[in-house]
Amino acid sequence: MKYKIPFTVIILLNTLAVIAQPEMYYGDTSRSGKPFSKDPHVIRFDGRYLMYTSAPPSDGGDDGMQGWEIGIAESTDLVNWEKIGSVPPSGDVESKGICAPCALVVNDTVHLFYQTYGNWRNDAICHAWSVDGIHFVRNTTNPIFHPKGEWTSGRAIDAEVYSFNNQYYLYFATRDPDMRVQIMGVAVSPLSGGFKRESWTQKCDKPILAPEFPWEGLCTEGASVIQKGDWLYMFYAGAYNNKPQQVGVAKSSDGLKWEKLSNKPFQTNGDPGTWNSSESGHPHIFEDQDGRTYLFFQGNNDQGETWYISKTEVGWNESGPYLK
């Protein structure tokens, strides 16, 4: 005997399918009253996971450029996250806002790298440190880096600091002199440099990564680096927010010269109606203590009215990374 499914049940099933959420689905509501978290960076520190994110202005009067701070969330399982603190702007250099964090654990100290926001061409990279991962002391030489040369506008955002070949490599996004195209560069510092401004030496006089494929639009940014064997792999964002932004991968043997693995994105935005249909962007690749690696990224389905952070596991083979 055949049973006809009621129309209302069909509508409900379709609705549930459309709004299906990933296992991890984090959006901080404490600042603006709506879920809004961007630019994730995850570390394991002091027996738990900490995630640093960009958090929007709290007064609802944001013009898109000012009033941002860095949110801090905690987890024991990389799935369920709770906000436990924040890093607000401090001093004249940061007065218009800060965002796009990168956290690096050195011995028992968390070093936080981030950008100023709202200063257009003059935005630069800053540094602070913490012994508990929550309360930070600023580097007295802030801002610690901005690029120079005819190839760049002088702006530096989206810091990624990675230890390789007995140096620290600072990857950053900048723009061309016309402030139209987002491109990427690199600087290095000795391990003993204390992350001070004078310790960094720019190692490029042209972009190390730039848009070239249709899906990348006018933007490459948001580098996140991991070493596997003799190779460094950089997960990066292509295209500006909601164009849609998606995630690509490049590799390098020396940290300076990079080759993209494909002309297609590694992590795409979702199909229409899914939680990340507007974009899957600004990646962070995280390796846990057990060797498993996870790609954290931001996404939304409403052209940036809200922002959530999720993750997916990444496997590795002779060709490089793949989505599990």
C-alpha atoms as a printed R data frame, in Angstrom:
    type eleno elety resid chain resno      x      y       z
1   ATOM     1    CA   MET     A     1  0.000  0.000   0.000
2   ATOM     2    CA   LYS     A     2  1.425  3.393  -0.980
3   ATOM     3    CA   TYR     A     3  1.253  6.373   1.355
4   ATOM     4    CA   LYS     A     4  1.151  9.911   0.099
5   ATOM     5    CA   ILE     A     5  3.397 12.280   2.047
6   ATOM     6    CA   PRO     A     6  1.465 15.394   3.115
7   ATOM     7    CA   PHE     A     7  2.529 18.592   1.390
8   ATOM     8    CA   THR     A     8  3.330 20.266   4.713
9   ATOM     9    CA   VAL     A     9  5.775 17.470   5.564
10  ATOM    10    CA   ILE     A    10  7.503 17.878   2.201
11  ATOM    11    CA   ILE     A    11  7.912 21.606   2.861
12  ATOM    12    CA   LEU     A    12  9.329 20.894   6.333
13  ATOM    13    CA   LEU     A    13 11.830 18.350   4.998
14  ATOM    14    CA   ASN     A    14 12.950 20.737   2.281
15  ATOM    15    CA   THR     A    15 13.369 23.538   4.823
16  ATOM    16    CA   LEU     A    16 15.451 21.351   7.119
17  ATOM    17    CA   ALA     A    17 17.660 20.368   4.199
18  ATOM    18    CA   VAL     A    18 18.197 23.989   3.234
19  ATOM    19    CA   ILE     A    19 19.183 25.179   6.706
20  ATOM    20    CA   ALA     A    20 21.325 22.162   7.596
21  ATOM    21    CA   GLN     A    21 24.320 23.292   9.620
22  ATOM    22    CA   PRO     A    22 27.827 21.836   9.838
23  ATOM    23    CA   GLU     A    23 28.992 20.187  13.037
24  ATOM    24    CA   MET     A    24 30.925 23.308  14.029
25  ATOM    25    CA   TYR     A    25 28.955 26.504  13.532
26  ATOM    26    CA   TYR     A    26 30.275 29.386  15.636
27  ATOM    27    CA   GLY     A    27 29.072 32.967  15.501
28  ATOM    28    CA   ASP     A    28 29.633 35.416  18.364
29  ATOM    29    CA   THR     A    29 26.456 37.411  19.151
30  ATOM    30    CA   SER     A    30 27.848 39.438  22.053
31  ATOM    31    CA   ARG     A    31 29.033 42.416  20.016
32  ATOM    32    CA   SER     A    32 26.258 43.262  17.584
33  ATOM    33    CA   GLY     A    33 23.377 41.019  18.658
34  ATOM    34    CA   LYS     A    34 23.704 38.792  15.588
35  ATOM    35    CA   PRO     A    35 26.134 35.940  14.854
36  ATOM    36    CA   PHE     A    36 29.287 37.575  13.519
37  ATOM    37    CA   SER     A    37 32.771 36.027  13.647
38  ATOM    38    CA   LYS     A    38 35.455 36.263  10.967
39  ATOM    39    CA   ASP     A    39 39.125 35.430  10.313
40  ATOM    40    CA   PRO     A    40 39.649 32.393  12.598
41  ATOM    41    CA   HIS     A    41 42.977 31.308  14.039
42  ATOM    42    CA   VAL     A    42 43.147 28.312  16.408
43  ATOM    43    CA   ILE     A    43 45.851 27.151  18.816
44  ATOM    44    CA   ARG     A    44 46.134 24.551  21.542
45  ATOM    45    CA   PHE     A    45 47.327 26.208  24.734
46  ATOM    46    CA   ASP     A    46 47.245 25.349  28.432
47  ATOM    47    CA   GLY     A    47 45.122 22.229  27.992
48  ATOM    48    CA   ARG     A    48 42.405 23.648  25.752
49  ATOM    49    CA   TYR     A    49 41.840 25.153  22.323
50  ATOM    50    CA   LEU     A    50 41.673 28.897  21.834
51  ATOM    51    CA   MET     A    51 40.255 30.552  18.739
52  ATOM    52    CA   TYR     A    52 40.949 34.187  17.914
53  ATOM    53    CA   THR     A    53 38.555 35.952  15.551
54  ATOM    54    CA   SER     A    54 37.662 39.366  14.178
55  ATOM    55    CA   ALA     A    55 34.707 40.808  16.114
56  ATOM    56    CA   PRO     A    56 32.589 43.699  14.757
57  ATOM    57    CA   PRO     A    57 31.713 47.008  16.424
58  ATOM    58    CA   SER     A    58 29.216 46.763  19.272
59  ATOM    59    CA   ASP     A    59 27.294 50.008  18.800
60  ATOM    60    CA   GLY     A    60 25.605 49.158  15.510
61  ATOM    61    CA   GLY     A    61 27.055 52.252  13.884
62  ATOM    62    CA   ASP     A    62 29.821 50.575  11.935
63  ATOM    63    CA   ASP     A    63 30.755 52.142   8.618
64  ATOM    64    CA   GLY     A    64 32.459 48.902   7.617
65  ATOM    65    CA   MET     A    65 35.958 50.004   8.607
66  ATOM    66    CA   GLN     A    66 36.138 51.077  12.255
67  ATOM    67    CA   GLY     A    67 35.454 49.784  15.764
68  ATOM    68    CA   TRP     A    68 36.606 46.175  15.381
69  ATOM    69    CA   GLU     A    69 38.312 44.098  18.078
70  ATOM    70    CA   ILE     A    70 39.565 40.528  18.475
71  ATOM    71    CA   GLY     A    71 37.313 37.940  20.089
72  ATOM    72    CA   ILE     A    72 38.596 34.921  22.025
73  ATOM    73    CA   ALA     A    73 36.660 31.640  22.229
74  ATOM    74    CA   GLU     A    74 37.501 28.410  24.060
75  ATOM    75    CA   SER     A    75 36.818 24.756  23.267
76  ATOM    76    CA   THR     A    76 37.756 21.287  24.511
77  ATOM    77    CA   ASP     A    77 36.691 19.428  21.352
78  ATOM    78    CA   LEU     A    78 37.185 21.824  18.387
79  ATOM    79    CA   VAL     A    79 33.417 21.728  17.815
80  ATOM    80    CA   ASN     A    80 31.697 23.577  20.652
81  ATOM    81    CA   TRP     A    81 33.039 27.057  21.364
82  ATOM    82    CA   GLU     A    82 32.330 29.630  24.059
83  ATOM    83    CA   LYS     A    83 33.520 33.216  24.055
84  ATOM    84    CA   ILE     A    84 35.752 33.899  27.047
85  ATOM    85    CA   GLY     A    85 37.359 37.236  26.323
86  ATOM    86    CA   SER     A    86 38.467 39.843  23.836
87  ATOM    87    CA   VAL     A    87 41.386 42.024  22.845
88  ATOM    88    CA   PRO     A    88 40.121 45.590  22.402
89  ATOM    89    CA   PRO     A    89 42.082 48.280  20.554
90  ATOM    90    CA   SER     A    90 44.726 50.026  22.631
91  ATOM    91    CA   GLY     A    91 46.568 53.296  22.047
92  ATOM    92    CA   ASP     A    92 46.632 55.726  19.160
93  ATOM    93    CA   VAL     A    93 47.925 53.204  16.608
94  ATOM    94    CA   GLU     A    94 44.918 50.933  17.184
95  ATOM    95    CA   SER     A    95 42.325 53.598  17.933
96  ATOM    96    CA   LYS     A    96 40.155 52.873  14.875
97  ATOM    97    CA   GLY     A    97 40.083 49.109  15.396
98  ATOM    98    CA   ILE     A    98 42.029 45.841  15.097
99  ATOM    99    CA   CYS     A    99 41.270 42.503  13.441
100 ATOM   100    CA   ALA     A   100 42.525 39.464  11.447
101 ATOM   101    CA   PRO     A   101 44.479 37.727  14.247
102 ATOM   102    CA   CYS     A   102 47.256 35.150  14.002
103 ATOM   103    CA   ALA     A   103 48.363 33.354  17.181
104 ATOM   104    CA   LEU     A   104 51.727 31.644  17.613
105 ATOM   105    CA   VAL     A   105 52.699 29.630  20.696
106 ATOM   106    CA   VAL     A   106 56.387 29.917  21.612
107 ATOM   107    CA   ASN     A   107 57.268 27.917  24.722
108 ATOM   108    CA   ASP     A   108 54.604 29.018  27.243
109 ATOM   109    CA   THR     A   109 53.697 32.341  25.640
110 ATOM   110    CA   VAL     A   110 51.045 33.228  23.059
111 ATOM   111    CA   HIS     A   111 52.168 35.785  20.494
112 ATOM   112    CA   LEU     A   112 49.328 37.559  18.731
113 ATOM   113    CA   PHE     A   113 49.773 39.272  15.361
114 ATOM   114    CA   TYR     A   114 46.982 41.428  13.982
115 ATOM   115    CA   GLN     A   115 46.283 44.427  11.782
116 ATOM   116    CA   THR     A   116 45.068 47.905  12.464
117 ATOM   117    CA   TYR     A   117 41.792 48.696  10.701
118 ATOM   118    CA   GLY     A   118 40.163 51.791   9.310
119 ATOM   119    CA   ASN     A   119 43.330 53.532   8.120
120 ATOM   120    CA   TRP     A   120 43.180 52.396   4.468
121 ATOM   121    CA   ARG     A   121 46.724 52.716   3.001
122 ATOM   122    CA   ASN     A   122 48.259 53.150   6.446
123 ATOM   123    CA   ASP     A   123 47.001 49.937   8.053
124 ATOM   124    CA   ALA     A   124 49.891 47.835   9.360
125 ATOM   125    CA   ILE     A   125 50.766 44.717  11.364
126 ATOM   126    CA   CYS     A   126 51.010 44.831  15.168
127 ATOM   127    CA   HIS     A   127 52.120 42.337  17.820
128 ATOM   128    CA   ALA     A   128 51.240 41.544  21.445
129 ATOM   129    CA   TRP     A   129 52.045 38.698  23.834
130 ATOM   130    CA   SER     A   130 50.312 36.852  26.660
131 ATOM   131    CA   VAL     A   131 51.084 34.178  29.252
132 ATOM   132    CA   ASP     A   132 47.429 33.139  29.617
133 ATOM   133    CA   GLY     A   133 46.182 33.585  26.054
134 ATOM   134    CA   ILE     A   134 43.612 36.170  27.123
135 ATOM   135    CA   HIS     A   135 45.348 39.264  28.505
136 ATOM   136    CA   PHE     A   136 47.922 40.760  26.142
137 ATOM   137    CA   VAL     A   137 50.850 43.163  26.445
138 ATOM   138    CA   ARG     A   138 51.625 45.282  23.381
139 ATOM   139    CA   ASN     A   139 54.931 45.341  21.563
140 ATOM   140    CA   THR     A   140 56.414 48.773  22.233
141 ATOM   141    CA   THR     A   141 57.582 49.044  18.606
142 ATOM   142    CA   ASN     A   142 54.071 48.678  17.123
143 ATOM   143    CA   PRO     A   143 53.273 48.720  14.309
144 ATOM   144    CA   ILE     A   144 55.936 46.132  13.586
145 ATOM   145    CA   PHE     A   145 55.598 45.946   9.804
146 ATOM   146    CA   HIS     A   146 54.369 47.598   6.650
147 ATOM   147    CA   PRO     A   147 55.759 46.893   3.164
148 ATOM   148    CA   LYS     A   148 57.803 49.165   0.945
149 ATOM   149    CA   GLY     A   149 58.381 49.397  -2.790
150 ATOM   150    CA   GLU     A   150 56.724 50.532  -5.991
151 ATOM   151    CA   TRP     A   151 54.728 47.294  -6.213
152 ATOM   152    CA   THR     A   152 52.698 47.996  -3.047
153 ATOM   153    CA   SER     A   153 50.461 50.680  -1.582
154 ATOM   154    CA   GLY     A   154 52.273 50.325   1.760
155 ATOM   155    CA   ARG     A   155 49.331 48.677   3.499
156 ATOM   156    CA   ALA     A   156 49.773 45.400   5.435
157 ATOM   157    CA   ILE     A   157 46.923 43.198   6.676
158 ATOM   158    CA   ASP     A   158 46.139 39.509   7.356
159 ATOM   159    CA   ALA     A   159 49.361 38.548   9.135
160 ATOM   160    CA   GLU     A   160 50.514 34.926   9.259
161 ATOM   161    CA   VAL     A   161 53.730 34.217  11.200
162 ATOM   162    CA   TYR     A   162 55.334 30.786  10.822
163 ATOM   163    CA   SER     A   163 58.631 29.320  12.040
164 ATOM   164    CA   PHE     A   164 60.646 27.731   9.207
165 ATOM   165    CA   ASN     A   165 64.360 27.248   8.450
166 ATOM   166    CA   ASN     A   166 65.358 28.843  11.768
167 ATOM   167    CA   GLN     A   167 63.531 32.084  10.972
168 ATOM   168    CA   TYR     A   168 60.090 33.555  11.388
169 ATOM   169    CA   TYR     A   169 58.266 34.191   8.127
170 ATOM   170    CA   LEU     A   170 55.645 36.938   8.132
171 ATOM   171    CA   TYR     A   171 53.130 36.597   5.324
172 ATOM   172    CA   PHE     A   172 50.890 39.567   4.699
173 ATOM   173    CA   ALA     A   173 48.326 40.889   2.261
174 ATOM   174    CA   THR     A   174 48.723 44.312   0.707
175 ATOM   175    CA   ARG     A   175 47.346 46.120  -2.344
176 ATOM   176    CA   ASP     A   176 48.783 47.452  -5.541
177 ATOM   177    CA   PRO     A   177 49.583 51.192  -5.647
178 ATOM   178    CA   ASP     A   178 46.060 51.944  -6.933
179 ATOM   179    CA   MET     A   179 44.519 50.102  -3.930
180 ATOM   180    CA   ARG     A   180 42.512 47.945  -6.315
181 ATOM   181    CA   VAL     A   181 44.088 44.472  -6.323
182 ATOM   182    CA   GLN     A   182 44.860 42.508  -3.137
183 ATOM   183    CA   ILE     A   183 48.261 40.800  -3.366
184 ATOM   184    CA   MET     A   184 50.628 39.081  -0.946
185 ATOM   185    CA   GLY     A   185 54.196 39.444   0.306
186 ATOM   186    CA   VAL     A   186 56.652 38.081   2.871
187 ATOM   187    CA   ALA     A   187 59.206 39.299   5.421
188 ATOM   188    CA   VAL     A   188 61.543 37.338   7.709
189 ATOM   189    CA   SER     A   189 62.979 37.785  11.182
190 ATOM   190    CA   PRO     A   190 65.603 35.943  13.251
191 ATOM   191    CA   LEU     A   191 64.163 33.735  15.987
192 ATOM   192    CA   SER     A   192 65.867 36.004  18.506
193 ATOM   193    CA   GLY     A   193 64.352 39.204  17.120
194 ATOM   194    CA   GLY     A   194 61.569 39.498  19.671
195 ATOM   195    CA   PHE     A   195 59.137 40.333  16.831
196 ATOM   196    CA   LYS     A   196 60.239 43.965  17.063
197 ATOM   197    CA   ARG     A   197 59.900 46.297  14.101
198 ATOM   198    CA   GLU     A   198 63.630 46.412  13.433
199 ATOM   199    CA   SER     A   199 63.890 42.601  13.290
200 ATOM   200    CA   TRP     A   200 61.836 42.227  10.075
201 ATOM   201    CA   THR     A   201 63.387 42.234   6.610
202 ATOM   202    CA   GLN     A   202 61.129 42.344   3.580
203 ATOM   203    CA   LYS     A   203 62.023 39.514   1.176
204 ATOM   204    CA   CYS     A   204 60.101 40.471  -1.945
205 ATOM   205    CA   ASP     A   205 60.020 43.323  -4.432
206 ATOM   206    CA   LYS     A   206 56.925 41.970  -6.174
207 ATOM   207    CA   PRO     A   207 53.948 39.861  -5.049
208 ATOM   208    CA   ILE     A   208 54.622 36.300  -3.955
209 ATOM   209    CA   LEU     A   209 50.978 35.520  -4.708
210 ATOM   210    CA   ALA     A   210 48.473 37.473  -6.813
211 ATOM   211    CA   PRO     A   211 45.095 36.826  -8.475
212 ATOM   212    CA   GLU     A   212 45.385 35.010 -11.793
213 ATOM   213    CA   PHE     A   213 42.437 32.629 -12.078
214 ATOM   214    CA   PRO     A   214 38.802 33.688 -12.634
215 ATOM   215    CA   TRP     A   215 37.641 32.441  -9.228
216 ATOM   216    CA   GLU     A   216 40.253 34.637  -7.472
217 ATOM   217    CA   GLY     A   217 38.780 37.858  -8.838
218 ATOM   218    CA   LEU     A   218 40.899 40.807  -7.695
219 ATOM   219    CA   CYS     A   219 42.089 39.355  -4.410
220 ATOM   220    CA   THR     A   220 44.482 36.896  -2.791
221 ATOM   221    CA   GLU     A   221 44.743 37.241   1.003
222 ATOM   222    CA   GLY     A   222 44.451 35.468   4.354
223 ATOM   223    CA   ALA     A   223 47.485 33.153   4.209
224 ATOM   224    CA   SER     A   224 47.719 30.197   6.589
225 ATOM   225    CA   VAL     A   225 50.816 27.985   6.408
226 ATOM   226    CA   ILE     A   226 51.674 24.436   7.454
227 ATOM   227    CA   GLN     A   227 54.760 22.282   6.830
228 ATOM   228    CA   LYS     A   228 54.427 18.725   5.537
229 ATOM   229    CA   GLY     A   229 57.738 16.992   4.867
230 ATOM   230    CA   ASP     A   230 60.009 19.292   2.887
231 ATOM   231    CA   TRP     A   231 57.138 21.460   1.654
232 ATOM   232    CA   LEU     A   232 55.274 24.427   3.012
233 ATOM   233    CA   TYR     A   233 51.596 24.588   2.043
234 ATOM   234    CA   MET     A   234 49.748 27.893   2.069
235 ATOM   235    CA   PHE     A   235 45.975 27.972   2.276
236 ATOM   236    CA   TYR     A   236 44.785 31.339   1.020
237 ATOM   237    CA   ALA     A   237 41.580 33.178   0.203
238 ATOM   238    CA   GLY     A   238 40.757 34.157  -3.364
239 ATOM   239    CA   ALA     A   239 38.321 36.962  -4.320
240 ATOM   240    CA   TYR     A   240 36.950 39.678  -2.060
241 ATOM   241    CA   ASN     A   241 34.266 38.868   0.516
242 ATOM   242    CA   ASN     A   242 31.091 37.317  -0.912
243 ATOM   243    CA   LYS     A   243 32.233 37.511  -4.564
244 ATOM   244    CA   PRO     A   244 32.317 34.607  -3.478
245 ATOM   245    CA   GLN     A   245 35.551 34.221  -1.539
246 ATOM   246    CA   GLN     A   246 36.889 30.651  -1.629
247 ATOM   247    CA   VAL     A   247 40.053 28.862  -0.492
248 ATOM   248    CA   GLY     A   248 43.039 27.883  -2.624
249 ATOM   249    CA   VAL     A   249 46.353 26.156  -1.870
250 ATOM   250    CA   ALA     A   250 49.940 26.904  -2.923
251 ATOM   251    CA   LYS     A   251 53.215 25.186  -2.015
252 ATOM   252    CA   SER     A   252 56.832 26.261  -1.543
253 ATOM   253    CA   SER     A   253 60.179 24.671  -0.719
254 ATOM   254    CA   ASP     A   254 61.798 27.861   0.583
255 ATOM   255    CA   GLY     A   255 58.907 29.948   1.940
256 ATOM   256    CA   LEU     A   256 59.552 32.691  -0.613
257 ATOM   257    CA   LYS     A   257 58.551 31.324  -4.017
258 ATOM   258    CA   TRP     A   258 55.074 29.831  -4.220
259 ATOM   259    CA   GLU     A   259 53.292 27.661  -6.786
260 ATOM   260    CA   LYS     A   260 49.519 27.262  -6.784
261 ATOM   261    CA   LEU     A   261 48.375 23.643  -6.786
262 ATOM   262    CA   SER     A   262 45.337 24.170  -8.995
263 ATOM   263    CA   ASN     A   263 43.407 26.718 -11.025
264 ATOM   264    CA   LYS     A   264 40.323 25.683  -9.043
265 ATOM   265    CA   PRO     A   265 39.471 26.413  -5.398
266 ATOM   266    CA   PHE     A   266 40.263 23.788  -2.747
267 ATOM   267    CA   GLN     A   267 37.320 24.711  -0.498
268 ATOM   268    CA   THR     A   268 34.382 26.160  -2.418
269 ATOM   269    CA   ASN     A   269 31.391 28.168  -1.308
270 ATOM   270    CA   GLY     A   270 28.188 26.181  -0.817
271 ATOM   271    CA   ASP     A   271 25.260 25.582  -3.121
272 ATOM   272    CA   PRO     A   272 22.320 28.046  -3.073
273 ATOM   273    CA   GLY     A   273 20.418 27.751   0.194
274 ATOM   274    CA   THR     A   274 23.293 26.300   2.211
275 ATOM   275    CA   TRP     A   275 24.897 28.035   5.189
276 ATOM   276    CA   ASN     A   276 27.976 29.130   3.189
277 ATOM   277    CA   SER     A   277 26.429 29.915  -0.194
278 ATOM   278    CA   SER     A   278 27.831 33.467  -0.112
279 ATOM   279    CA   GLU     A   279 31.388 32.336   0.597
280 ATOM   280    CA   SER     A   280 33.862 29.987   2.262
281 ATOM   281    CA   GLY     A   281 36.768 32.270   3.036
282 ATOM   282    CA   HIS     A   282 39.727 33.408   5.151
283 ATOM   283    CA   PRO     A   283 41.194 29.971   5.977
284 ATOM   284    CA   HIS     A   284 43.251 28.746   8.890
285 ATOM   285    CA   ILE     A   285 44.938 25.341   8.765
286 ATOM   286    CA   PHE     A   286 45.393 23.819  12.233
287 ATOM   287    CA   GLU     A   287 47.359 20.692  13.153
288 ATOM   288    CA   ASP     A   288 46.296 19.022  16.393
289 ATOM   289    CA   GLN     A   289 48.508 17.063  18.766
290 ATOM   290    CA   ASP     A   290 47.452 13.770  17.169
291 ATOM   291    CA   GLY     A   291 48.618 14.940  13.736
292 ATOM   292    CA   ARG     A   292 45.125 15.440  12.317
293 ATOM   293    CA   THR     A   293 44.656 18.723  10.482
294 ATOM   294    CA   TYR     A   294 41.564 20.882  10.156
295 ATOM   295    CA   LEU     A   295 40.710 23.755   7.864
296 ATOM   296    CA   PHE     A   296 38.828 26.508   9.689
297 ATOM   297    CA   PHE     A   297 37.071 29.083   7.537
298 ATOM   298    CA   GLN     A   298 34.371 31.738   7.608
299 ATOM   299    CA   GLY     A   299 31.102 31.603   5.711
300 ATOM   300    CA   ASN     A   300 27.599 33.005   5.381
301 ATOM   301    CA   ASN     A   301 24.540 32.859   3.144
302 ATOM   302    CA   ASP     A   302 23.314 36.449   3.376
303 ATOM   303    CA   GLN     A   303 26.096 38.462   1.721
304 ATOM   304    CA   GLY     A   304 27.752 39.295   5.030
305 ATOM   305    CA   GLU     A   305 24.813 40.228   7.254
306 ATOM   306    CA   THR     A   306 26.035 37.411   9.508
307 ATOM   307    CA   TRP     A   307 29.289 35.432   9.633
308 ATOM   308    CA   TYR     A   308 29.919 31.960  11.012
309 ATOM   309    CA   ILE     A   309 33.082 29.916  11.425
310 ATOM   310    CA   SER     A   310 33.236 26.209  10.683
311 ATOM   311    CA   LYS     A   311 35.869 23.560  10.006
312 ATOM   312    CA   THR     A   312 36.504 20.475   7.902
313 ATOM   313    CA   GLU     A   313 39.177 17.811   8.224
314 ATOM   314    CA   VAL     A   314 42.043 17.767   5.721
315 ATOM   315    CA   GLY     A   315 43.968 14.661   4.717
316 ATOM   316    CA   TRP     A   316 47.349 14.415   3.011
317 ATOM   317    CA   ASN     A   317 48.856 12.311   0.243
318 ATOM   318    CA   GLU     A   318 51.713 12.572  -2.245
319 ATOM   319    CA   SER     A   319 49.858 15.262  -4.175
320 ATOM   320    CA   GLY     A   320 49.250 17.423  -1.108
321 ATOM   321    CA   PRO     A   321 46.089 18.153   0.869
322 ATOM   322    CA   TYR     A   322 42.588 16.835   0.199
323 ATOM   323    CA   LEU     A   323 39.226 17.281   1.903
324 ATOM   324    CA   LYS     A   324 38.186 14.227   3.906
